[in-house]
Amino acid sequence: MNIEDIKQIPLIDFLAALGHQPEKIAGKEYWYKSPFRKENTASFSVNIQKNVWIDFGTGEGGGIFQLAEKIYNEHSIARLISLIKNVARGPFSILEPDFSKNTANHSPISIIKVLDISHPNLVDYLKKRSIDLKVAKLYCKEVHYLIDQNSYYAIGFENNSGGWELRNPNIKNGMAPKDITHLKSNYTTSQLTIFEGFFDFLSFKQLQASGRLSPGIDPLEKLLKENSDYLILNSTAFLKKSLPLIRQYPKANLFLDNDLTGHSAASTITSSVEKAVNYAVLYPDCKDMNDWLIQQRALEKSTNQILEEDIRPKRYRGLGR
């Protein structure tokens, strides 16, 4: 069984072999409680026609390798192949979709209201992620929503299809329809800057707004001053769909996550465009762009405190008048 054979294994059969059964079936969508985190409402969807999964609770998705990576917390492709093969020893057969049931683009989330960001908890959450409120307000909203009649609020980032990515200190959610977010510049540009999640995009915009960077990051400093269109994937599951759009640009700037999925996506994009620059090399020890920004801000704060200590007048206890 090679890699291509493994990719053809039906996800619903793989999940069944691991003991996971769907909570409900809506046409080609099979809904599960997440196989890698605790939840009370099924927000993990498998599309049996495309053989891909999306976890609406985290905004992540992909094929069987990305699923196995999450379930086993394993990043080695060789090890993942071995683990999947151990599960896939039995015969698998693709189930036919049940079109007698509702095939609507279902979401367990319903929106109550959409506002400008003002809730103190969300403002504090932005601060902890090193994003200024004025930057977040340019691209995000405060979204109040229901899940099983329980009310929640979060920072919302809208996609091209009118769905939302939803984040607060405790929850990472998404409201269908899931899609990419493509933001065009007011000026003609030949480059597309690509992010995996919207907090990475906000981090980039934060750096543009503040204009502060640690010394020696010249390539990024130059990019921050240039015009660009932006693509926020919102999930690497949408990379294949996005390739025709990406190929319209001669140059792509990549700010993807430092994990197996992010590296695979970077490789795919690099082979699809005339020129691609992978800026993940700037944050090799960080999970993503936002993690790096938080680290940079902490370093900046620490450095400023040391400088203040050095220039502060020192008081010495005298020996007498």
C-alpha positions in Angstrom: 0.0 0.0 0.0 1.6 3.3 -1.2 0.8 6.9 -0.3 -1.7 7.2 -3.2 -3.5 4.0 -2.0 -3.6 5.4 1.5 -5.2 8.6 0.3 -8.0 6.6 -1.3 -9.0 5.0 2.0 -12.5 6.2 2.9 -12.3 8.4 6.0 -15.6 7.1 7.4 -14.1 3.5 7.2 -10.9 4.7 8.8 -12.8 6.4 11.6 -15.0 3.3 12.1 -11.9 1.2 12.5 -10.9 3.5 15.3 -14.3 3.2 16.9 -15.9 6.4 15.7 -19.4 6.4 14.3 -21.4 9.3 12.8 -23.9 11.1 15.0 -25.9 12.0 11.9 -25.8 11.8 8.1 -26.9 14.6 5.8 -26.5 13.5 2.2 -22.7 13.3 1.5 -21.9 14.9 4.9 -21.2 12.5 7.8 -21.2 14.3 11.2 -19.1 13.1 14.1 -18.1 14.2 17.5 -14.4 15.2 17.0 -12.1 12.2 17.2 -9.3 14.2 18.7 -11.0 16.6 21.2 -13.9 16.5 23.6 -17.2 18.0 22.5 -21.0 17.6 23.2 -22.2 18.5 19.7 -21.0 16.9 16.5 -19.1 19.5 14.6 -16.6 17.2 12.7 -17.8 16.6 9.1 -16.6 14.1 6.5 -17.5 14.7 2.9 -17.6 11.2 1.5 -17.7 12.4 -2.1 -14.4 14.4 -1.8 -13.1 12.1 1.0 -12.0 15.2 3.1 -12.8 16.2 6.7 -13.4 19.6 8.4 -13.5 20.2 12.1 -15.8 23.2 12.5 -14.7 23.4 16.1 -11.1 24.2 15.2 -11.2 25.3 11.6 -8.8 22.5 10.6 -9.3 19.9 7.9 -7.7 17.8 5.2 -7.4 14.2 4.1 -6.4 11.0 5.8 -2.8 12.1 6.6 -3.9 15.3 8.2 -6.5 13.4 10.3 -4.0 10.8 11.4 -1.5 13.5 12.3 -4.1 15.1 14.7 -5.3 11.7 16.1 -1.9 10.3 16.8 -0.1 13.6 17.4 2.6 12.4 15.1 4.4 14.5 12.4 6.7 11.9 10.8 5.2 10.9 7.4 6.9 7.5 7.6 5.4 6.8 11.1 2.0 8.0 9.9 2.0 5.6 7.0 2.8 2.8 9.4 0.1 3.7 11.8 -2.6 4.1 9.1 -1.5 0.7 7.5 -2.0 -1.0 10.9 -5.6 0.3 11.0 -6.2 -0.3 7.3 -5.4 -4.1 7.3 -9.1 -4.9 6.8 -11.1 -4.4 3.6 -12.5 -1.0 3.0 -15.4 0.0 0.7 -16.7 3.5 -0.1 -20.2 4.1 1.1 -22.7 5.6 -1.3 -24.2 8.9 -0.1 -27.8 8.9 1.1 -29.5 11.6 -1.0 -32.8 11.0 0.7 -31.7 13.2 3.6 -31.2 16.9 3.7 -28.1 17.9 1.6 -28.0 21.6 2.7 -24.7 23.1 3.7 -25.3 22.4 7.4 -23.8 24.3 10.3 -24.5 23.5 14.0 -24.0 27.3 14.7 -26.6 30.0 14.2 -25.7 33.8 14.3 -27.5 36.1 16.7 -25.8 39.4 16.0 -22.7 40.9 14.5 -21.1 44.0 16.0 -18.0 46.0 16.1 -15.5 44.5 18.6 -16.0 46.0 22.0 -16.5 43.2 24.6 -13.7 43.5 27.2 -12.9 39.8 27.1 -12.4 39.9 23.4 -10.3 43.1 23.6 -8.1 41.4 26.2 -7.9 38.3 24.1 -6.6 40.4 21.2 -4.1 42.1 23.5 -2.8 38.7 24.6 -2.3 37.7 21.0 -0.4 41.0 20.4 -3.1 42.5 18.1 -4.3 46.1 18.5 -8.0 46.6 18.6 -7.8 49.2 15.8 -6.1 46.6 13.6 -8.6 43.8 14.4 -11.6 46.2 13.7 -10.5 46.7 10.1 -11.0 43.0 9.3 -13.0 41.4 12.1 -16.3 41.6 14.0 -17.7 40.6 17.3 -20.1 37.7 16.6 -22.7 36.4 19.0 -24.0 32.9 18.1 -25.8 29.8 19.4 -24.8 26.2 19.6 -27.6 23.9 20.9 -29.3 26.9 22.4 -26.2 27.9 24.3 -25.0 31.4 23.6 -21.4 32.3 22.8 -19.4 35.3 21.5 -16.2 35.5 19.6 -14.0 37.4 17.2 -15.4 36.7 13.7 -13.5 36.7 10.4 -15.7 36.4 7.4 -14.9 34.2 4.4 -15.8 34.6 0.7 -19.0 32.6 1.1 -20.4 34.5 4.1 -19.3 31.9 6.7 -17.3 32.8 9.7 -14.1 31.8 11.5 -14.8 32.3 15.2 -12.2 32.7 18.0 -12.3 33.5 21.7 -9.9 32.6 24.6 -11.6 29.2 25.0 -13.2 28.2 21.7 -12.0 27.8 18.1 -15.1 27.5 15.9 -16.3 28.0 12.4 -19.7 28.6 10.9 -20.6 27.1 7.5 -20.2 27.6 4.6 -16.5 27.2 5.0 -14.3 28.9 2.5 -11.2 31.0 1.8 -11.0 34.7 2.3 -9.4 36.6 -0.6 -8.7 40.3 0.1 -7.7 42.5 -2.8 -5.5 45.6 -2.6 -6.7 49.0 -3.8 -3.7 49.0 -6.1 -2.6 46.7 -8.9 -0.2 44.1 -7.6 1.6 41.0 -8.9 1.9 39.2 -5.6 -0.3 37.3 -3.3 0.5 36.9 0.4 -0.9 33.7 1.8 -1.8 32.8 5.4 -3.2 29.6 7.0 -5.3 31.3 9.6 -6.7 34.8 10.1 -4.6 35.6 13.3 -1.5 35.1 11.2 -2.9 37.6 8.7 -3.8 40.0 11.6 -0.2 39.6 12.8 1.1 40.7 9.5 -1.2 43.7 9.5 -0.1 44.5 13.0 3.5 44.6 11.9 2.5 46.9 9.0 0.6 49.2 11.4 3.2 49.4 14.2 6.3 49.4 11.9 8.4 47.8 14.6 10.5 44.8 14.0 13.6 43.2 15.6 16.7 44.2 13.7 18.0 42.0 10.8 14.6 41.0 9.3 15.2 42.8 6.0 13.1 40.6 3.7 10.0 41.0 5.8 10.6 44.7 6.3 10.6 45.1 2.5 7.4 43.1 2.1 5.6 45.1 4.7 6.0 48.2 2.6 4.8 46.7 -0.7 1.3 46.3 -2.1 -0.1 42.8 -2.1 -3.4 40.9 -2.3 -4.0 38.5 0.5 -5.3 34.9 0.7 -6.3 33.4 4.1 -7.0 29.7 3.6 -8.9 29.3 6.9 -8.0 25.6 6.4 -5.4 23.9 4.3 -8.3 21.7 3.1 -9.0 24.6 0.7 -5.5 24.7 -0.8 -6.4 22.5 -3.8 -9.4 24.7 -4.5 -7.2 27.8 -4.2 -4.5 26.8 -6.6 -6.1 28.3 -9.7 -6.4 31.7 -7.9 -2.8 31.4 -6.6 -1.5 30.7 -10.1 -2.9 34.1 -11.3 -0.1 35.8 -9.4 3.6 35.6 -10.5 4.8 35.8 -6.9 3.5 34.2 -3.6 4.6 35.0 -0.1 3.9 32.2 2.3 3.2 32.5 6.0 2.1 29.0 6.8 2.3 26.9 10.0 5.4 25.1 11.1 3.9 21.6 11.0 3.6 18.7 8.5 0.4 20.2 7.0 1.9 23.7 6.6 5.1 22.3 5.1 3.2 20.2 2.6 1.0 23.2 1.6 4.2 25.3 1.1 5.7 22.7 -1.1 2.5 22.5 -3.2 2.3 26.2 -3.7 6.0 26.6 -4.4 5.7 24.1 -7.3 2.6 25.9 -8.6 3.8 29.5 -9.1 6.7 31.3 -10.8 8.2 32.6 -7.6 7.4 31.7 -4.0 9.1 33.0 -0.8 8.5 30.9 2.3 8.7 33.3 5.3 8.2 30.5 7.8 12.0 30.4 7.9 11.7 33.6 10.0 9.9 31.6 12.8 11.5 28.1 12.8 10.9 27.7 16.6 7.3 29.0 16.6 4.1 27.3 15.6 3.0 30.1 13.3 3.2 33.8 12.5 1.1 34.9 15.5 3.1 32.8 17.9 6.2 34.5 16.5 4.7 38.0 16.9 3.8 37.3 20.5 7.4 36.1 21.0 8.8 39.3 19.4 6.6 41.5 21.5 7.7 39.7 24.7 11.3 40.1 23.7 10.8 43.8 22.9 9.1 44.4 26.2 11.9 42.6 28.1 14.6 44.6 26.2 12.8 47.9 27.0 12.6 47.1 30.7 16.3 46.4 30.8 17.1 49.7 29.0 14.9 51.5 31.5 16.7 49.9 34.4 20.0 51.0 32.9 19.1 54.6 32.4 17.1 55.0 35.7 19.1 57.1 38.2 20.4 54.9 40.9 20.0 55.8 44.6 22.9 55.1 46.9 22.7 55.1 50.6 25.1 57.7 51.9 27.4 57.5 54.8 26.0 60.6 56.4 25.6 64.3 55.7 
